[in-house]
Amino acid sequence: MKLEIKQRVAALRKFMQGNGIQAFILPTTDPHNSEYVASHWEARKWLTGFTGSAGTAVITMKKAGLWTDSRYFLQAAEQLEGTDITLFKERMPETPSIAEWLFKELKEGDIIGMDGWVNGIDFKESLYEACSPKGIQVKSVTDPFDEIWEDRPALPSEPVFILEEKYAGLSCRKKIELIREEIHKNNCQSILLSALDEIAWTLNLRGSDVHCNPVFISYMHITQKEATLYIIEEKLSPEVKTYLEENGVTIKSYNKIESDIKNVRQNIQVSPTLNMKLFNAAGYPSSHGIDTGHKIMEIPSPVSLLKAVKNETEINGFRHAMERDGIAMVKFLKWLKEAVPAGNESELSVDRKLYELRAEQANFKGISFDTIAGYKEHAAIVHYEATPETDIPLKPEGMLLLDSGAQYPDGTTDITRTIVLGPLSDEEKTDYTLVLKGFLQLQNAVFPEGTCGTQLDVLARQAMWKAGINYFHGTGHGVGHFLCVHEGPHQIRMNHMPTTLRPGMTVTNEPGIYKAGRHGIRTENTLLIVPAMESEFGSFMKFEPLTLCPIDKEAIVTDMLTDEEINWFNEYHKMVYSRLSPLLNKEEQEWLKEKTSPLKR
């Protein structure tokens, strides 16, 4: 495999030489700036052998680098070994930015090539600004992988289906009206939507073009009078076509988007993350001396926030989906605790078992991301995914970190539990309790209107910081409604995320501790932001836990917890038992009753 990677990089360099470029930048994303992409756009994975969901490869004629975040430091180091591709750890003090590295590596007048379909205009502009003092140019080039990637997967052609209003809560027509109202506030007459989850939400349609994400490849252009969906038409059944027509949506071919946007003659709102190709197309008239009086307005899409604040139907759906998911998790945990001592289970076998139990639940539509089942030292790899080559047996000792989720038409789930399989060291128990303290401190937060996630992030970390420990991923992300498990624009993390937290938003709470070669620990619930109180100082909010699943008590050092933390822990377990026990058989009820019994000092 390492030899194949070197051969692929050599093929790309041959393309670069033929096109007069000295560096090529390859992100992980697709023309829609997606976090997870269809296999057709997995060129970065194909070129480098690194399988993580985030990273940017940069190839020059003599060197190659891959930039990725802390979730993938250990994984990337292993997968890049022997490929001659250097790992650059993002946000580490010693790590140069891509622009800084290229400025140093390239000489005056060199050209950086980028595929305009999969690179955003914001990244191109920041790169140009950093490198232009040296006369380095940034150029959009044709996709080299159509030429050098043999057997490249075709564009996905999976069918699209309707999400009924009983799940969505709002009609497609009403959502389009809301979008029109929002763009009117910005003095825009139209908006180009390119984010796949935004289009799926707007139209109350879902698909399966991207692994684990119920979206479909498309663009959408909405004016004050018209709405056009650009899609591979074969994906639409007669029923879906009729549905779109009834909601005033015109259907056009996916590849017509560029030429149509060139002909827009009105103020058009586009996302700052729009790809270079379509941004340039939207600016075509003015850039070619055609005075139409229209402007391109780079403004974050209003759909992002509309989608993030769930309506009552979606909120109730989440609660029902979490009950079914909780049933599967309880059945799984009971099975796991009994199966491991027999000695026949491994990371992959427990992944399969959990899938089977979820698949038994009503309306199960698949997993929401690839399950992370990491035993002992594997759990220290934040986004570890077991393979036949890495799979190891589980023993009645240590801990298993299990991060998983599912898709249901009434909600998307995301849960992590670190499960005690047998005797633990004092260090493991201390770290487990530090993670739990962070989890509980954030869960118990009450905060005023106008608070953003960054202001709360310290709550999850302060106990760890006092012990000289930290984690480098975010503490929380939004969760889509039968959509992408990672949803913005709000987040809880150390770096500044300005979007304020609002009632109706979902967000995860997932602090962790990872010690390479030893263990990894994470506890995660999905939460709903709800009103807490009104006072003379304004409106305050708090978190309601949506996830229903016991948290393992066996590793807790109770003396490290406050009375408030223990009380909330016990009240949560009381709720889990109350909600789930009527849906379980007697043996499962007894098991859950013991696992949710009060925690005492």
C-alpha positions as CSV (number, residue, x, y, z in Angstrom):
1,M,0.0,0.0,0.0
2,K,2.8,2.4,0.8
3,L,4.3,1.8,-2.6
4,E,0.9,2.5,-4.2
5,I,0.7,5.8,-2.3
6,K,4.1,6.9,-3.7
7,Q,3.0,6.0,-7.2
8,R,-0.2,8.0,-6.9
9,V,1.7,11.0,-5.6
10,A,4.1,10.6,-8.6
11,A,1.1,10.5,-11.0
12,L,-0.2,13.8,-9.5
13,R,3.2,15.4,-9.8
14,K,3.3,14.4,-13.5
15,F,-0.1,16.2,-13.9
16,M,1.2,19.2,-12.1
17,Q,4.3,19.4,-14.3
18,G,2.0,19.2,-17.4
19,N,-0.1,22.0,-16.1
20,G,2.6,24.3,-15.0
21,I,1.9,24.3,-11.3
22,Q,4.4,23.8,-8.5
23,A,2.0,22.9,-5.7
24,F,-1.4,21.3,-5.5
25,I,-3.9,21.5,-2.6
26,L,-6.4,18.7,-1.9
27,P,-9.0,19.1,0.8
28,T,-11.2,16.3,2.2
29,T,-14.4,18.0,1.1
30,D,-16.6,18.0,-2.0
31,P,-18.2,20.8,-4.1
32,H,-20.7,21.3,-1.2
33,N,-18.2,21.8,1.6
34,S,-19.4,18.6,3.2
35,E,-17.6,17.1,6.3
36,Y,-18.3,13.6,5.0
37,V,-18.3,13.0,1.3
38,A,-19.5,10.6,-1.3
39,S,-16.8,8.1,-2.5
40,H,-16.4,10.0,-5.8
41,W,-14.7,12.9,-3.9
42,E,-12.5,10.8,-1.6
43,A,-9.5,11.8,-3.6
44,R,-7.5,12.9,-0.5
45,K,-8.1,9.5,1.1
46,W,-7.1,7.7,-2.2
47,L,-4.0,9.8,-2.7
48,T,-2.5,9.7,0.9
49,G,-4.0,6.5,2.5
50,F,-5.2,8.5,5.5
51,T,-8.8,7.6,6.1
52,G,-9.8,10.3,8.7
53,S,-12.7,12.6,7.9
54,A,-10.7,15.8,8.2
55,G,-7.5,16.8,6.6
56,T,-5.8,18.7,3.7
57,A,-3.0,17.3,1.6
58,V,-0.5,19.6,0.0
59,I,1.8,18.3,-2.7
60,T,4.8,20.1,-4.2
61,M,7.3,18.7,-6.7
62,K,9.6,17.5,-3.9
63,K,7.6,17.4,-0.7
64,A,4.2,16.4,0.6
65,G,2.3,17.2,3.7
66,L,-1.0,16.4,5.4
67,W,-2.7,18.8,7.9
68,T,-5.2,17.3,10.3
69,D,-6.7,18.0,13.7
70,S,-6.1,16.4,17.1
71,R,-8.8,13.8,16.7
72,Y,-6.5,12.1,14.1
73,F,-2.9,12.7,15.2
74,L,-2.3,9.1,16.2
75,Q,-4.2,7.6,13.3
76,A,-2.6,9.8,10.7
77,A,0.9,9.1,12.1
78,E,0.3,5.4,11.7
79,Q,-1.3,5.6,8.2
80,L,1.3,8.0,6.8
81,E,4.3,6.1,8.0
82,G,6.5,5.1,5.0
83,T,4.6,7.2,2.5
84,D,7.0,10.2,2.4
85,I,4.0,12.4,3.4
86,T,4.7,14.5,6.5
87,L,2.1,14.9,9.2
88,F,1.4,18.5,10.3
89,K,-0.6,18.7,13.5
90,E,-3.1,21.6,13.3
91,R,-3.2,24.1,16.2
92,M,0.0,22.9,17.7
93,P,2.6,25.7,18.4
94,E,5.2,24.2,16.2
95,T,2.9,23.6,13.2
96,P,3.0,26.1,10.3
97,S,-0.2,26.9,8.4
98,I,-0.5,25.6,4.9
99,A,0.1,29.1,3.6
100,E,3.2,29.6,5.8
101,W,4.6,26.2,4.6
102,L,4.0,27.0,0.9
103,F,5.5,30.5,1.2
104,K,8.7,28.9,2.5
105,E,8.8,25.9,0.1
106,L,7.9,27.7,-3.1
107,K,10.0,30.3,-5.0
108,E,8.9,33.6,-6.5
109,G,6.5,33.3,-9.4
110,D,5.4,29.7,-8.6
111,I,1.8,28.7,-9.0
112,I,-0.4,26.8,-6.5
113,G,-3.1,24.8,-8.2
114,M,-6.5,24.1,-6.7
115,D,-9.6,22.3,-8.1
116,G,-12.2,25.1,-8.0
117,W,-15.1,22.7,-7.4
118,V,-13.8,21.4,-4.0
119,N,-12.0,24.5,-2.6
120,G,-13.8,27.4,-1.1
121,I,-13.3,31.0,-2.1
122,D,-12.5,32.0,1.5
123,F,-9.6,29.6,1.6
124,K,-8.3,30.7,-1.8
125,E,-8.4,34.4,-0.8
126,S,-6.6,33.7,2.5
127,L,-3.9,31.7,0.7
128,Y,-3.4,34.4,-2.0
129,E,-3.1,37.1,0.7
130,A,-0.4,35.2,2.5
131,C,1.6,34.1,-0.6
132,S,1.3,37.1,-2.9
133,P,4.2,39.1,-1.3
134,K,6.4,36.5,-2.9
135,G,4.6,36.7,-6.3
136,I,3.1,33.2,-5.8
137,Q,-0.1,32.8,-7.7
138,V,-3.2,30.7,-6.9
139,K,-4.8,29.1,-9.9
140,S,-8.0,27.1,-10.4
141,V,-7.2,23.9,-12.4
142,T,-9.3,21.0,-13.7
143,D,-9.8,18.0,-11.4
144,P,-6.6,15.9,-11.9
145,F,-8.2,12.7,-10.4
146,D,-10.5,12.2,-13.4
147,E,-7.2,11.5,-15.2
148,I,-5.0,9.7,-12.7
149,W,-7.5,7.8,-10.5
150,E,-8.3,4.6,-12.3
151,D,-11.7,3.1,-11.3
152,R,-12.8,6.3,-9.7
153,P,-16.3,5.9,-8.3
154,A,-19.1,7.5,-10.3
155,L,-21.3,10.3,-8.9
156,P,-23.9,8.7,-6.6
157,S,-27.3,8.0,-8.0
158,E,-29.3,6.7,-5.0
159,P,-33.0,7.6,-4.9
160,V,-34.4,10.5,-3.0
161,F,-37.4,10.1,-0.7
162,I,-39.8,12.4,1.1
163,L,-39.6,13.0,4.9
164,E,-43.2,13.3,6.0
165,E,-44.4,16.5,7.7
166,K,-45.4,14.5,10.8
167,Y,-41.6,14.2,11.3
168,A,-40.4,17.5,9.9
169,G,-43.0,19.7,11.6
170,L,-42.9,22.4,8.8
171,S,-43.9,22.1,5.2
172,C,-41.4,22.6,2.4
173,R,-43.4,25.5,1.2
174,K,-43.3,27.2,4.6
175,K,-39.5,26.7,4.9
176,I,-38.9,28.4,1.5
177,E,-41.1,31.3,2.7
178,L,-38.9,31.7,5.8
179,I,-35.7,31.6,3.7
180,R,-37.2,34.3,1.4
181,E,-37.9,36.5,4.4
182,E,-34.4,36.1,5.7
183,I,-32.6,37.0,2.4
184,H,-35.0,40.0,1.9
185,K,-33.5,41.4,5.2
186,N,-30.1,41.3,3.5
187,N,-31.3,43.2,0.4
188,C,-31.0,40.0,-1.7
189,Q,-33.4,38.8,-4.3
190,S,-32.0,35.2,-4.4
191,I,-29.8,32.7,-2.6
192,L,-27.7,29.8,-3.7
193,L,-27.7,26.8,-1.4
194,S,-24.9,24.4,-1.8
195,A,-24.7,22.6,1.6
196,L,-26.4,19.3,1.2
197,D,-28.1,19.2,4.7
198,E,-29.5,22.6,4.1
199,I,-31.1,21.5,0.9
200,A,-32.5,18.3,2.4
201,W,-33.9,20.3,5.4
202,T,-35.5,22.9,3.1
203,L,-37.2,20.4,0.9
204,N,-38.1,17.8,3.5
205,L,-36.3,15.3,1.3
206,R,-33.7,12.7,2.3
207,G,-31.3,10.5,0.4
208,S,-28.3,8.1,0.9
209,D,-25.6,9.6,-1.3
210,V,-23.2,10.0,1.6
211,H,-22.3,7.2,4.0
212,C,-24.3,7.7,7.3
213,N,-25.6,11.1,6.2
214,P,-29.2,11.0,4.7
215,V,-28.5,13.7,2.0
216,F,-28.4,13.8,-1.7
217,I,-26.0,15.6,-4.2
218,S,-27.7,18.8,-5.4
219,Y,-27.8,22.6,-5.4
220,M,-30.7,24.9,-4.9
221,H,-31.4,28.4,-6.1
222,I,-34.2,30.3,-4.5
223,T,-35.5,33.7,-5.7
224,Q,-38.5,35.6,-4.4
225,K,-40.7,33.9,-6.9
226,E,-39.0,30.7,-8.0
227,A,-37.1,27.8,-6.5
228,T,-34.9,25.5,-8.5
229,L,-33.4,22.2,-7.5
230,Y,-30.3,21.1,-9.5
231,I,-30.0,17.3,-9.3
232,I,-29.3,14.2,-11.3
233,E,-32.9,13.7,-12.3
234,E,-32.8,9.9,-12.4
235,K,-32.7,10.1,-8.6
236,L,-36.3,11.4,-8.4
237,S,-39.3,9.1,-8.6
238,P,-42.5,10.2,-10.1
239,E,-43.9,10.7,-6.6
240,V,-41.0,13.0,-5.6
241,K,-41.2,15.0,-8.8
242,T,-44.9,15.5,-8.2
243,Y,-44.2,16.5,-4.6
244,L,-41.6,19.1,-5.8
245,E,-44.0,20.5,-8.4
246,E,-46.8,20.9,-5.8
247,N,-44.4,22.9,-3.7
248,G,-43.4,25.2,-6.5
249,V,-39.9,23.7,-7.0
250,T,-38.5,23.4,-10.6
251,I,-36.1,20.5,-11.4
252,K,-33.0,21.1,-13.5
253,S,-29.9,19.0,-14.3
254,Y,-27.1,19.0,-11.6
255,N,-24.5,20.1,-14.2
256,K,-26.5,23.2,-15.3
257,I,-25.8,25.1,-12.1
258,E,-22.7,26.9,-13.3
259,S,-24.1,28.2,-16.5
260,D,-27.4,29.3,-14.8
261,I,-25.7,31.1,-12.0
262,K,-23.7,33.1,-14.6
263,N,-27.0,34.5,-15.9
264,V,-28.3,35.8,-12.5
265,R,-29.1,39.5,-12.7
266,Q,-30.1,40.3,-9.1
267,N,-28.4,40.5,-5.7
268,I,-27.5,36.9,-4.8
269,Q,-26.6,35.7,-1.4
270,V,-23.9,33.0,-1.2
271,S,-22.2,31.3,1.7
272,P,-18.6,32.4,2.4
273,T,-17.7,28.7,2.1
274,L,-19.1,28.4,-1.5
275,N,-16.7,26.7,-3.9
276,M,-14.5,28.8,-6.2
277,K,-16.2,27.7,-9.4
278,L,-19.7,28.8,-8.4
279,F,-18.5,32.0,-6.7
280,N,-16.7,33.0,-9.9
281,A,-19.8,32.0,-11.9
282,A,-22.0,34.3,-9.7
283,G,-19.6,37.1,-10.3
284,Y,-19.3,36.4,-14.0
285,P,-21.3,39.4,-15.4
286,S,-19.3,42.1,-13.5
287,S,-16.0,40.4,-14.0
288,H,-16.7,40.4,-17.8
289,G,-17.6,44.1,-17.9
290,I,-21.4,43.5,-17.9
291,D,-23.0,46.2,-15.7
292,T,-26.1,44.5,-14.2
293,G,-26.1,46.4,-11.0
294,H,-26.3,43.2,-9.0
295,K,-24.0,42.1,-6.2
296,I,-22.7,38.9,-4.7
297,M,-23.4,39.0,-1.0
298,E,-21.1,36.7,1.1
299,I,-23.4,36.0,4.1
300,P,-23.8,32.8,6.1
301,S,-26.8,30.9,5.0
302,P,-30.0,31.6,7.1
303,V,-30.8,27.9,6.7
304,S,-28.0,26.9,9.0
305,L,-29.7,28.7,12.0
306,L,-33.2,27.9,10.9
307,K,-32.3,24.2,10.8
308,A,-30.3,24.3,14.1
309,V,-33.3,25.5,16.2
310,K,-35.7,22.6,16.3
311,N,-39.4,23.0,16.2
312,E,-41.7,21.2,18.6
313,T,-42.4,18.3,16.3
314,E,-38.6,17.7,15.8
315,I,-38.0,18.0,19.6
316,N,-40.7,15.4,20.4
317,G,-39.3,13.2,17.7
318,F,-35.8,13.4,19.2
319,R,-37.3,12.3,22.5
320,H,-39.0,9.2,20.9
321,A,-35.9,8.3,18.9
322,M,-33.7,8.5,22.0
323,E,-36.0,6.1,23.8
324,R,-35.7,3.5,21.1
325,D,-31.9,4.1,20.9
326,G,-31.7,3.8,24.7
327,I,-33.5,0.4,24.6
328,A,-30.9,-0.8,22.1
329,M,-28.1,0.5,24.3
330,V,-29.4,-1.1,27.5
331,K,-29.8,-4.5,25.7
332,F,-26.3,-4.1,24.4
333,L,-24.6,-3.1,27.7
334,K,-26.3,-6.0,29.5
335,W,-25.1,-8.4,26.8
336,L,-21.6,-7.0,26.8
337,K,-21.1,-7.3,30.5
338,E,-22.1,-10.9,30.4
339,A,-20.4,-11.8,27.1
340,V,-16.8,-10.5,27.7
341,P,-15.9,-13.0,30.4
342,A,-16.6,-15.8,28.0
343,G,-13.6,-14.5,25.9
344,N,-15.2,-14.6,22.4
345,E,-15.7,-10.9,21.8
346,S,-13.6,-8.2,20.0
347,E,-13.9,-4.6,19.0
348,L,-15.5,-5.6,15.7
349,S,-17.9,-8.2,17.2
350,V,-19.3,-5.7,19.6
351,D,-19.8,-3.2,16.8
352,R,-21.8,-5.8,14.9
353,K,-23.9,-6.7,18.0
354,L,-24.8,-3.1,18.7
355,Y,-25.8,-2.6,15.0
356,E,-28.1,-5.7,15.2
357,L,-29.8,-4.4,18.4
358,R,-30.4,-1.0,16.9
359,A,-31.7,-2.6,13.7
360,E,-34.4,-4.3,15.8
361,Q,-35.8,-0.8,16.7
362,A,-38.8,0.7,14.8
363,N,-37.9,3.0,12.0
364,F,-34.1,2.4,12.2
365,K,-32.5,3.9,9.1
366,G,-28.9,3.1,9.7
367,I,-26.0,4.4,11.8
368,S,-25.2,8.1,12.0
369,F,-21.4,7.6,11.8
370,D,-19.0,4.7,11.9
371,T,-18.9,3.2,15.4
372,I,-15.8,3.9,17.5
373,A,-15.2,0.8,19.6
374,G,-11.7,1.2,21.1
375,Y,-10.4,-1.1,23.8
376,K,-7.7,-0.1,26.2
377,E,-4.9,1.7,24.3
378,H,-7.0,1.9,21.1
379,A,-9.4,4.2,22.9
380,A,-6.7,6.8,23.1
381,I,-7.0,7.3,19.3
382,V,-9.9,9.7,19.3
383,H,-11.6,8.6,16.1
384,Y,-10.3,5.0,16.1
385,E,-12.2,2.6,13.8
386,A,-11.5,-1.1,14.2
387,T,-10.5,-3.0,11.1
388,P,-9.7,-6.7,10.6
389,E,-6.0,-5.8,10.8
390,T,-6.4,-3.7,14.1
391,D,-9.2,-5.7,15.8
392,I,-8.3,-7.0,19.3
393,P,-10.1,-9.3,21.7
394,L,-11.9,-7.9,24.7
395,K,-10.8,-9.2,28.1
396,P,-12.5,-8.9,31.6
397,E,-10.1,-6.0,32.5
398,G,-9.7,-2.3,31.6
399,M,-12.3,-0.2,29.6
400,L,-14.0,-0.1,26.3
401,L,-14.8,3.3,24.7
402,L,-17.9,3.0,22.6
403,D,-19.0,6.1,20.5
404,S,-22.0,5.4,18.3
405,G,-25.3,6.7,16.9
406,A,-28.2,6.0,14.7
407,Q,-30.5,7.6,12.2
408,Y,-34.3,7.5,12.6
409,P,-36.9,9.6,10.7
410,D,-37.7,11.4,14.0
411,G,-34.2,12.1,15.1
412,T,-30.4,11.4,15.0
413,T,-28.6,10.0,18.0
414,D,-25.0,10.3,19.2
415,I,-23.8,8.7,22.4
416,T,-20.5,7.7,24.0
417,R,-20.1,5.4,27.0
418,T,-16.8,4.2,28.5
419,I,-17.6,0.7,29.8
420,V,-15.7,-1.0,32.6
421,L,-14.9,-4.6,31.7
422,G,-12.9,-5.6,34.7
423,P,-10.2,-4.4,37.2
424,L,-8.8,-0.8,36.7
425,S,-5.8,1.0,37.8
426,D,-6.1,4.0,40.1
427,E,-5.0,6.2,37.2
428,E,-7.9,4.9,35.1
429,K,-10.4,5.5,37.8
430,T,-9.2,9.0,38.5
431,D,-9.3,9.9,34.8
432,Y,-12.7,8.4,34.4
433,T,-14.0,10.6,37.3
434,L,-12.3,13.7,35.9
435,V,-14.2,13.2,32.6
436,L,-17.4,12.6,34.5
437,K,-16.9,15.8,36.5
438,G,-16.4,17.8,33.3
439,F,-19.5,16.2,31.8
440,L,-21.6,17.0,34.9
441,Q,-20.3,20.6,35.3
442,L,-21.4,21.4,31.7
443,Q,-24.7,19.5,32.1
444,N,-25.6,21.6,35.2
445,A,-24.8,24.9,33.6
446,V,-27.4,27.7,33.7
447,F,-26.5,30.6,31.4
448,P,-28.0,33.9,30.2
449,E,-29.3,34.7,26.7
450,G,-26.5,35.6,24.4
451,T,-24.0,33.0,25.7
452,C,-22.0,31.2,23.1
453,G,-20.5,27.7,23.4
454,T,-17.0,29.0,23.9
455,Q,-18.0,30.7,27.1
456,L,-19.2,27.4,28.5
457,D,-16.3,25.2,27.3
458,V,-14.2,25.8,30.4
459,L,-16.8,24.0,32.6
460,A,-16.0,20.7,31.0
461,R,-12.3,21.2,31.3
462,Q,-11.6,22.9,34.6
463,A,-11.2,19.8,36.8
464,M,-8.9,18.3,34.2
465,W,-6.8,21.5,33.9
466,K,-6.2,21.5,37.6
467,A,-4.7,18.0,37.1
468,G,-2.6,19.2,34.2
469,I,-4.7,17.3,31.6
470,N,-6.5,18.6,28.5
471,Y,-8.2,17.3,25.3
472,F,-7.9,18.9,22.0
473,H,-11.2,18.2,20.3
474,G,-14.4,20.3,20.8
475,T,-16.7,19.6,23.7
476,G,-19.9,19.7,21.8
477,H,-21.5,20.0,18.4
478,G,-25.1,20.4,17.1
479,V,-26.9,17.3,16.0
480,G,-29.2,17.3,12.9
481,H,-32.8,16.0,12.8
482,F,-32.5,12.9,10.7
483,L,-29.5,14.7,9.1
484,C,-25.8,15.0,9.7
485,V,-24.6,14.1,13.2
486,H,-22.3,17.1,13.2
487,E,-24.4,20.3,12.7
488,G,-23.6,23.9,13.1
489,P,-23.4,26.8,13.4
490,H,-23.1,26.6,17.2
491,Q,-20.5,24.5,19.0
492,I,-18.9,24.2,22.4
493,R,-15.2,24.4,22.1
494,M,-12.1,26.4,23.1
495,N,-11.6,28.4,20.0
496,H,-14.2,31.2,19.6
497,M,-17.5,30.1,18.1
498,P,-19.7,33.3,18.0
499,T,-23.1,31.7,17.4
500,T,-25.2,32.1,20.5
501,L,-26.9,29.1,22.1
502,R,-30.7,29.3,21.8
503,P,-33.7,27.2,23.1
504,G,-34.5,24.4,20.7
505,M,-30.9,23.8,19.7
506,T,-29.4,20.3,20.2
507,V,-25.8,20.0,21.3
508,T,-23.5,17.2,22.6
509,N,-21.6,17.2,25.8
510,E,-18.5,15.0,25.3
511,P,-15.3,15.7,27.3
512,G,-12.6,13.1,27.3
513,I,-9.1,12.1,28.3
514,Y,-6.7,10.3,26.0
515,K,-3.3,8.9,27.0
516,A,-1.4,7.3,24.2
517,G,-0.6,3.6,24.7
518,R,-2.7,3.4,27.9
519,H,-6.4,4.4,27.7
520,G,-9.0,6.7,26.4
521,I,-12.2,7.9,28.2
522,R,-15.2,9.8,26.9
523,T,-18.7,10.3,28.2
524,E,-21.3,11.8,25.8
525,N,-24.9,12.7,25.9
526,T,-26.9,14.7,23.4
527,L,-28.6,17.7,25.0
528,L,-31.5,20.1,24.2
529,I,-31.2,23.7,25.2
530,V,-34.4,24.8,27.1
531,P,-35.5,27.9,29.0
532,A,-34.4,27.9,32.7
533,M,-35.8,31.1,34.2
534,E,-36.7,34.7,33.8
535,S,-35.3,37.3,36.2
536,E,-34.6,41.0,36.4
537,F,-31.4,40.2,34.6
538,G,-33.1,38.6,31.6
539,S,-33.7,35.1,30.2
540,F,-31.6,32.1,31.3
541,M,-31.2,28.7,29.7
542,K,-30.1,25.2,30.7
543,F,-29.6,21.8,29.2
544,E,-32.1,18.9,29.1
545,P,-30.5,15.5,28.5
546,L,-32.0,13.7,25.5
547,T,-29.9,10.6,25.6
548,L,-31.3,7.8,27.8
549,C,-28.6,5.3,28.9
550,P,-26.9,4.5,32.2
551,I,-23.4,5.8,32.8
552,D,-21.0,3.1,34.2
553,K,-20.6,3.6,38.0
554,E,-17.8,1.0,38.5
555,A,-15.0,3.4,37.8
556,I,-16.2,6.4,39.8
557,V,-14.2,7.8,42.6
558,T,-17.1,9.3,44.5
559,D,-14.9,11.4,46.8
560,M,-14.0,13.5,43.8
561,L,-17.6,14.4,43.1
562,T,-19.6,17.2,44.8
563,D,-23.0,16.6,46.3
564,E,-24.6,18.5,43.4
565,E,-22.8,16.3,40.9
566,I,-23.9,13.1,42.7
567,N,-27.5,14.4,43.0
568,W,-27.7,15.1,39.3
569,F,-26.2,11.8,38.4
570,N,-28.8,10.0,40.5
571,E,-31.7,12.0,39.2
572,Y,-30.5,11.3,35.6
573,H,-30.4,7.5,36.3
574,K,-33.8,7.7,37.9
575,M,-35.2,9.3,34.7
576,V,-33.4,6.7,32.5
577,Y,-35.0,3.9,34.5
578,S,-38.4,5.5,34.5
579,R,-38.4,6.1,30.8
580,L,-36.9,2.8,29.6
581,S,-38.0,0.2,32.0
582,P,-41.6,-0.1,30.8
583,L,-40.2,-1.0,27.3
584,L,-37.9,-3.8,28.5
585,N,-38.5,-7.4,29.6
586,K,-38.3,-8.3,33.3
587,E,-34.7,-9.5,33.2
588,E,-33.6,-6.3,31.5
589,Q,-35.6,-4.2,33.9
590,E,-33.8,-5.8,36.9
591,W,-30.4,-5.3,35.2
592,L,-31.2,-1.6,34.5
593,K,-32.6,-1.1,38.0
594,E,-29.2,-2.2,39.5
595,K,-27.2,-0.1,37.0
596,T,-29.2,3.0,37.8
597,S,-29.4,2.5,41.5
598,P,-28.2,5.6,43.5
599,L,-24.6,6.4,43.6
600,K,-23.3,6.7,47.2
601,R,-20.1,7.9,48.8
